């Protein structure tokens, strides 16, 4: 089987912690790409969250869960890998505050190129339209002067950012929302300056602590690669469950963090 591609849209704020010690103002940071520093969801975190979801959804299918995700064990000698390989979730678009319609899903030439290069290697298709213009807001509305954060953008005629060679089942994110393409430096500033939320620490210590979040509406892309020994019917059942309901990823589920929806990319 070839790689399967999925968009992930954050329904609520997302915090998948990096686990790194920090001595700055922010106590808990999100996971980031090691090279470009874009927010990401590491494959191990994604696989763990999906396994927990399927253990709750497939309470009578322990054997199928083990086949797909591998065998849980504390003994390396008994370890057994699953028949489905999980890849990191890469950033596609980040919502940035906009003077028109609250926010715009935002990308850069560099981020588009990174998404397309990986897509070409895995599914032999580009996911996003390569942009020749920068610092423009693509919208269907008649707008005048518009700002993304403090950056002035020009209006551009709306065109879908998704390549004509792919479709995404039931995904309306780009159809209903405006989006922006900015230069690499502006995009770097946006992804580095993610929202930080103050939280009350539980217990006797009442001091506030601070954690970084990936804001809701953010869009990621991930890939899963079934091994040759995985029964296609079992993968179809897995995919059906994957796409049915929102899935909680990362920490703080008790306060509504991490609800994400998966959408299948057809190519």
C-alpha positions, 0 to 999 in steps of 0.5 A: 500500500502507498502512503495515505494523507490526511489534513488535521484541523484543530477544533480547540486549542492544542498543546502537545508538549515538547517535554524540554526543560525551560527556564524562561517565562513560558513553562511548557512549550509545544513541539516544533520542527527541529529545522524550521521551528514550525509547530508540529505533532511528533509521530510518537505523540500522534500514534499514542493519541490515536491508540488511546482513541481506538482503545476506547472506540474498539473495546472488543478489538484488542487484536486489531489494535495490536496489529495496527499499533503494535504490542504494548510491553515493558520488555524489549524482547516482547516488543512487536511493531504495528502494521501501520507507520505514522509520520509527523504532522506538519504545519499547513496553515496558521490562523493569524489575527486579521482586520477583516473577518477576525483571522486568516489562515496563513502560509508562506512560500517556504511553508508551501514548498515544504508541504509540497516537497514532502507530498511529492515524495510520499504521494507524488502530488503537490498539495498546495498551489505554489504562490508567486505573490507574497503579503496578500490576502486572498478573499472573496470580499470587497475589502480596503486596507487590511492588516494581518497583525501589524502587517499591511497586506494587499487584496488578491482575488480568491483562488483555492490554495489546494492543488487541482489534483487533490480533493479533501473529503468534507473539508471546508476550511479553505472554502469558507475562510480567507487565507493569506500568503506572506513572506518568510520573515513574517511567517517566521514571526507568527509561528514563533509568537504563538499564544501563551495561556496562564494556568492555575497550578493545582494543589497548595501552590497557587502560582500561575504557570504559562503554557504555549498553545497552537491556536484552534483552526490551525491546519496540519498534514500527516501521512500514514503508511500501511505495511504490506501485511496489513489487511486492506479491510482492517485498514478501511475499518481503521480509516472509517473510525479515524474520520468519524469523530474528533480525536483528542491529541496532546494534554489538557483534555479535561479543559477541552484542549486538543480536539482535532478532526481528520480529513482524508486527502484523495489524489 
